[in-house]
Amino acid sequence: MNTMLLTISAIILLCIILNIISGKIGVPVLLAFILLGMAFGSDGFFKIKFDDFEQAETICSFALIFIMFYGGFGTNINEAKPIALKAGLLSSIGVLLTSVFVALFSYCVLKFSWINSMLIGAVISSTDAASVFSILRDRHLNLKDNTASILEVESGSNDPFAYMITMIVVKIIAGGITPVDIFIMLFLQLFLGIVCGVLIALIFRYFINKFIIHTPGFNMVLIIAVALLSYALPNVFGGNGYLSVYITGTILGNSDIRGKKELVPFFDGVTGIMQILIFFLLGLLSYPTQLLHVATTGFILALFITFIVRPLVIALILKPFKAEWNQVILVSWSGFRGASSIVFAIAALLSTNANYDVFNNVFFIVLFSISVQGSLLPFVSKKFDMIDENCDVMKTFSDYAGEEIPIEFIQLTVSKQQGWCNKSVSEINLPPDTLLVLIKREGEEIVPNGQTILECGDTVVLAAKSIDFEESYNIVEQVLTKKILSKGNTLAKLSNEFDGLVMLVIRGDEFIIPNGETLLFEKDILVINNGPV
């Protein structure tokens, strides 16, 4: 047990170190994870024997759920709308054409069996969302003509289509399937995948915003359950779980849901762990000595996909939209193959009598794609003048908020003591650098102007510039005890007991802005400003 835990912790630490190193030398970090897995594997330095394809497929499929959910969660719909049709065609027609071309090449030129040819074509037909997102984010590639959005949406949505084609090929190989059966299977995959994804997202969007979860962190637990449900439910009835989980993530990521800001760093961490898990495990599963046996065919397939199939498919789809050739070339080069292709290859092997050459060839193609295409993407982007210095690639992701606006809001109730009752906004004296932005009156929200009259009992919201208290001031919390309260029960009587200004009193779920007459009770939490650090 202890040995296993030490090994796991060492691997995670090594992955984090490799993440830092890869960022400095320009090598995709996912390649580092997969190479680390190979180093720990049976043919590597540490000789960890792991050849359970069924267990690997289960673990990797589980990891893909969160990668695809967060891929959808991070898809910015507003940025994606102008390119939705292009990306949709790339992720559907593009996947189908890639599958057909690769299968024909494998069968006619490389002389693979028809079964192996169809399987390789199916599983290698999609681009990898984790690889694309990772490189775009890590290298901050700001691309012209909405190219980043095209790559983001294509890679995030084409895995479900590749999975459908793979399952159809598996059924064909098994025999006894008719064109009608294929049509029904496609219909169920698409229909149930879309319907379940949309319904689950809408139901839980309402639930999250309607009901407050008081236990800290349980919002994250709920979203994990939503991701798992959106994958499993359509699968039970023959639908496409990957399509469903991507749609659910997309809807929730583009909705105004409670606690969304906290979900982003949480899922950054979860998907980071899942990427380490999936790429390390796939590296562990491989045998480098076996890869050498397919090096020739794997290399030929990688070159064929990278320099012939992908450019041809991209040109056929994007040129009718009058895309510039430099964009066609860049989108072609950005067609990284990754973990999903290897996972689909494992699933196909477990369902058919295909030999392990399918897995090894696909693994070799993925290594080539991530290492060569991923490493050279920044160079290719600059070479073909596709870098846009006036945009920010991070804005193509809905989980990116950019710089926080330095504004804080203050809420207070209008009373006679303030002298604001029955006066217009222009007549009242506001503190410097503040603005009255909202009036709440009997359930109605009013956006005021200078002539708006305030009434006693109105709740008003003021906006003011914020400062970073954590960096500039020493803010501490102190719990009131019976010993302190023995000297008085109001803030005025106890002012000498605190080394600073009491800014806030927290009493259960209540937050109180105190004054000298505020009554204090045992277990009240006082937030105290002790002055500049």
Phi, psi and omega in degrees: 000308181297321179297318179296316180295320177297320179295315181298313181297321179295320180296315180297316178298319177297320179297320179293318177298318178295327177299316180294314182294316183298325178295329181280326184261356174083016177264134179305132185295330180295329175295320179297320179297316184290323178291325177296319177299319178295324179293328180274348187284186185300326180267002185265202185279331188257352170056040173281116184276119177212109181224025180273093183295325182293316178294320179297319180296321179295312181296315183292323177296320176299316180295321180297330179304312184285325177296317181286323177299313181288333172299317175291319180301326182270000179281119180275108185299320181298321178287331185277338185305314182296337184244013186300317182294315179300309182296322179298319178292321178297321184278351179242289179298320180299318179295316180297314180297317178300316180300314182295312182298316181293320179296315180296318179297316181298321183282313188279324186260310183275351176063032172289162173294159181297325179295309180297322180297313180296319181292316179298316178300320183289311189284337183265005190281345182253155173271161189260119182297316182301317181293314182297311181299316183299314184288319179299317181288309186297322183265000180047055181277103178272106189254148182284164170057037178058026183294323179298320178294321178300312181295320182296309183291319179300308185291329180285334187249355185270346176300317177302322180289320176297322179295319178299314180297319179299315180294324177295316178298318177301317179295320179297317180296321180294334177090163175079014179255136181253166175304326178295318178298320179297317179298315180297318179298315178298316181299312181296318180302311183287310186298307182291325177298315181290311183298312180296318180299315181291312183297315180298319179296314182293318180297314184280337172297317177295315182299314182298319182277339182274320186246134180268125176267114188279334181286120181303136177090347183285342172299320178295319179298319179298316181293325175299316179297321179298316179299315181294319179297317183293338175275315188285320186300307179295328179299323180300325184257012177090015179270177182265105182294325180293320177295317181298313183293326177293317180294316178301314179298320181296315181294314180293323180292336180255013178252156177273090182249152182294134177077016183298323182299323180284335181291329186298304179296329178298311182285335170302316179291316181298311181292329175299314178296319181294323178293318176300314182300310188290316182286322177295317182295320178293324175295320178297325183286338185277160175238105180308326179294326177287329177297327179297329181290334180251014185302319183293307181294322179297318180293318179297316178297318180299316178295319180298315180293316186288318189254351180236299186295306183300310177300321180296313180296315181297318179296317180299327184269318187273329183297324174300339176271010179063036176291143176290152182296328180293327175290319177302316181295316182292316178298322177299313182293335185273011180278065183292137171264143186212213189299321183301321179297319180291319179297316178296325178296319177297314180300319180294319179298320181290340184257354183224181177260019180296151180273174187286356175298330177299309179300313184294320177295317179297318179299317180297317179298318180296316178301315178298314185297310182293317185288311184278303183294316181297316182293325185267359182302314178302319180296314180296321179299316179288319182301322182258021172054049180251006178276128178247108182286349184263005178233168180235115183301332183294339179285352174281352179253130183288344180273007180252123183257354180069205179289134177289137179289126187281062180230137173243154181243139180239132180245134177211164182255134180286127178226169182296328182298331181284336184078019182264346185299136176063024175246153176282161181301323182290343184267344185273155179263108177266153174300154178303145176061033173234158182218133176279115189250343183203143174237128176253121185221111176052048177084353180258142177251125185243126172273114191276162165232186185298334184267356181294130181269131177272144178240150177301135182095348175298144169260123182245149179243124179253144176251139179215158178293139180260159172232164181270093181297324185297327182272332188258337188228154178266099182259123182233160175246142179223130179270130181287135179245167178300325182298316179291318183291344178294344181265359179154165182235010174239161182295324180298318182287337184255008188301329181284350181277347185243135182271068180147189183266127176282111185269330189206143173244124179253119183233096185066237178267005184260138177243125187238126170275113191273161165229186185298332183268003181296126178282136181247151182228160178300140180077001168300142176257121180260129175262118191240133175265111181270009177097179182302146178286000000 
